[in-house]
Amino acid sequence: MKVAISASGSGTEAQVDPRFGRCVCFVIYDTEAQTFETVPNSAASAAGGSGVQAAQTVVDKGVSVVLTGQIGPHAFQVLETAGVKCYTGAGGTVGQCIADYQAGKLSLAGGPTRPVQAGRGPGSGMGDGKRGMGKGMGRGGRMF
């Protein structure tokens, strides 16, 4: 069975990246052969749709389980449709994450753990009760 861990680098000493869609890479562990492969996440710097692209990458690698910190709704849907189980709450090193998974310490995600594009995009101002930093600059919208 293949297990993909969202990581900030390659190998078992790399830190787990809590972001699934925007992690630097995936460390894929084969539980039968007890070998590792590092796969770059080409979606990490995508303007949009990074979760879906990242999910497709691990599905294409034949992964059965994903270990990560958090996962968004679109990535979760792609993985769920492909029959890939998602475990969240992962942290520490990749090696420790695998040990935690094998010991049953990670939570099987019943759904996404992040909202759609949380905190991103235009109009997400820095609300201080005055003028916002979004496109409208806190002036209110106009009807056109």
N, C-alpha and C positions, 0 to 999 in steps of 0.2 A: 504494500500500500504506500502511496506517495502522500506526504504531508507538506504543504507550503506554509512558510512562516514569513510574514512581512518583516523585512529587515533593513537596517541602515548600512549594511555592508555584507561582505561574503564570509562564509564559514560559521562555525558554531560559537565563536567568541564575539561575533557581531551583536550589537544591541537590536532588540526587537523594535521595529518602527510601529508605533500605535496606529498609524494611518494605513489603511489597506490600499486604497486607490492611489495614493501619492507616496508610497514607500519607495525607497531607492531601488530595492531589488527584493526578490523572493529567494529564500534558501529552501530548496526542495529536498526533503529527507525521505529516502526509500527505507521503510521499516524492515523489509525483508533482506535487502542487500546491505543495509546499514551504511549507505553512502549518501553524500551530499552533492548537490549541484546548485550553483548560484545562477539565477536568471534575472537579468536587468529588467526593471519595470519601465518600459518605453512610454507608459502613460503618465509617469510621475509629473511631467511638466506640461501635460496637455491642457489646453485652454478650457476644455469641458469634457465630460464623459470619461474622466480618468478611472472611476470605479468600474464601469462596464468594461473598458479596455483591459484593465488589470485582471478582472475576473475572467475574461476570455483567455488571457495569457495562461493563467493557472489551469483552466479547463483544458486548453490545448496541450498542456503538459501531462495530462492524465492524473491530476491530483484528486484525491478522495476527501481530504480534510484541509481546511485553512485554519491557521492559528494567527490571530491578530489582536490588536487592542480594541479597535472599533471598526464597524463596517456600515456603509451607507445603504439606503434602500435599493438603489439600482444594481449595485454590485451584489447585494444579498440575493436579489431576485434572479440574476444570471446564475449564480452559484447554486441556488436552491433548485432551479430548473434543470441544471446539469447533474443534480444528485450529490453535490459537494456539501459536506457538513462544515459549518463555521463555528469555531470556538473563539470567544472573545475574552478580554481581560488579560491577555498575554503581556508579559513584560520581562525585563532582565535581558539576559543573553539568549541567543537562539538555542544553545545547548540546554539552558535551564528551562526554557519554554517547552522544549520537547519532553524533558523530564517531568514537568508539571502536567503536560497533556497525558503522558503515560500513567501518571499517578492519579489522574482524574480530578485535578485541581482547577481546570479551566471550565468555564460555563459554555454549554452548547447554546448558541444563539437561536432563539425562537423567532427572531426577526431582526431588522436593522437596529443598530445601536446609535446611529447618528441620523439627524434629519437631512433632507436634500440640501446640498451645498450650504451647510451651516456657516453663517458668518461671512459669506463670500458674495461678490457681485456688486453692481452699482446700487447706490442708495443706502448702503449699510453705513449710516452716519455714526458719528461719535457723539451721541446724545448727552448734552450737558444742560438741557433745559433751555438752551438758547438756539442758535442756528446749527443745523445738522451739516455734516460733511458730504452728504449724498448729492445727487444731481440737482435736487430742488433747493439745496442750501437752507432748508428749514423754512422756506417762504410759503409752503403750501402748494397744492396743485391747482392748475388752471383747467377749466373745461374748454376744449377746442371743438 
